[in-house]
Amino acid sequence: MLGDLQGMMAKLKEAQAKVEETKERLNTVMVDGDSGNGSVVVTVTANREVKNIAIDDELLEDKEALEDYLIIALNKAIVKANNINESEMAAAAKGGLPDIPGMDMFK
C-alpha cells in the first residue's frame, strides 16, 4: 500500500512538472484574431497574453469602428488561445495522472 502511495505521489509530481513545462511552452505559441477584413489584428499567446495589436491607419480616424474591431479581434484571439490552452493542459495533466477512481475529468 505504501509503495502504491509513493508511486502515485511520484506520478503526481511528474504530472505537475509536465503542466509547468506546458505552460512555459504555451508562452511561445502565438495566435491571431482579426476583424474588419484584417484592419485590426491582435496576437496573443496560448496563455492569453496580448503580444501585438496591428491597426490599419485608416481606422485611426474612426474611433467607434476601431473600438468595435478591437473588441472583435481580441475576443477571436482569446477564444483561439483558450482552445489551445485547454487542450494542451488537459493532455499534459492526463498523461501524468495515476489511475485514481473518480479522477476521470481529463478523459
C-alpha distance (Angstrom), angle and dihedral (degrees) to the residues before:
residue distance angle dihedral
M1 . . .
L2 3.80 . .
G3 3.79 90.2 .
D4 3.80 90.1 52.6
L5 3.78 90.5 50.9
Q6 3.80 91.9 48.9
G7 3.79 90.1 48.2
M8 3.80 91.3 50.4
M9 3.80 91.3 48.9
A10 3.81 90.4 50.4
K11 3.82 89.7 50.3
L12 3.80 91.0 49.6
K13 3.81 91.5 51.1
E14 3.79 89.0 48.9
A15 3.81 90.4 50.5
Q16 3.80 90.7 49.2
A17 3.81 90.5 51.7
K18 3.82 90.8 49.5
V19 3.79 90.8 50.4
E20 3.81 91.2 51.1
E21 3.82 91.1 48.1
T22 3.79 89.7 49.8
K23 3.82 91.6 50.8
E24 3.79 89.8 53.0
R25 3.80 92.4 47.6
L26 3.81 91.7 48.6
N27 3.80 88.2 60.6
T28 3.81 86.7 69.4
V29 3.82 96.4 47.8
M30 3.81 109.0 95.0
V31 3.80 126.0 -163.7
D32 3.80 129.9 -176.6
G33 3.76 132.0 -142.9
D34 3.77 118.8 -168.9
S35 3.79 139.7 -176.9
G36 3.76 139.9 178.5
N37 3.82 91.9 44.0
G38 3.79 90.3 -58.0
S39 3.81 95.9 -41.5
V40 3.80 88.4 125.8
V41 3.81 123.1 31.5
V42 3.80 122.2 -179.4
T43 3.81 120.7 -167.3
V44 3.81 119.6 -159.5
T45 3.79 134.9 169.7
A46 3.79 120.3 -113.4
N47 3.82 84.1 -105.3
R48 3.83 86.9 63.4
E49 3.80 98.4 -109.7
V50 3.82 113.6 144.6
K51 3.80 109.4 -124.0
N52 3.79 103.9 169.6
I53 3.79 142.8 5.7
A54 3.80 118.9 -164.5
I55 3.82 118.2 -168.1
D56 3.78 127.2 -172.9
D57 3.82 109.3 -120.3
E58 3.81 91.8 -125.8
L59 3.79 90.5 65.8
L60 3.79 93.0 58.9
E61 3.80 89.2 80.9
D62 3.82 94.7 53.1
K63 3.81 107.3 61.0
E64 3.82 95.7 177.9
A65 3.81 94.2 51.0
L66 3.80 90.6 45.4
E67 3.80 91.6 52.7
D68 3.80 91.6 48.7
Y69 3.80 93.2 47.5
L70 3.81 91.6 47.3
I71 3.79 91.7 53.5
I72 3.81 91.9 48.2
A73 3.81 93.9 46.6
L74 3.81 93.3 45.8
N75 3.79 92.2 49.3
K76 3.81 92.3 48.8
A77 3.80 91.6 49.8
I78 3.80 92.9 46.9
V79 3.81 92.4 50.2
K80 3.81 90.7 51.6
A81 3.81 91.2 46.5
N82 3.81 91.8 48.5
N83 3.79 91.9 51.4
I84 3.80 92.4 51.2
N85 3.80 93.0 42.7
E86 3.81 95.1 49.7
S87 3.79 92.9 46.2
E88 3.80 94.8 47.7
M89 3.81 95.4 43.2
A90 3.81 92.4 48.6
A91 3.80 90.5 50.1
A92 3.81 91.5 48.7
A93 3.79 93.1 48.6
K94 3.80 95.0 43.1
G95 3.79 93.2 51.4
G96 3.78 93.7 57.5
L97 3.77 103.8 36.3
P98 3.79 119.6 107.0
D99 3.80 117.6 -126.5
I100 3.81 100.7 -91.4
P101 3.82 118.0 167.6
G102 3.79 110.8 -111.3
M103 3.80 93.4 19.1
D104 3.79 97.4 101.4
M105 3.81 97.0 118.4
F106 3.81 91.6 117.7
K107 3.80 96.4 50.6
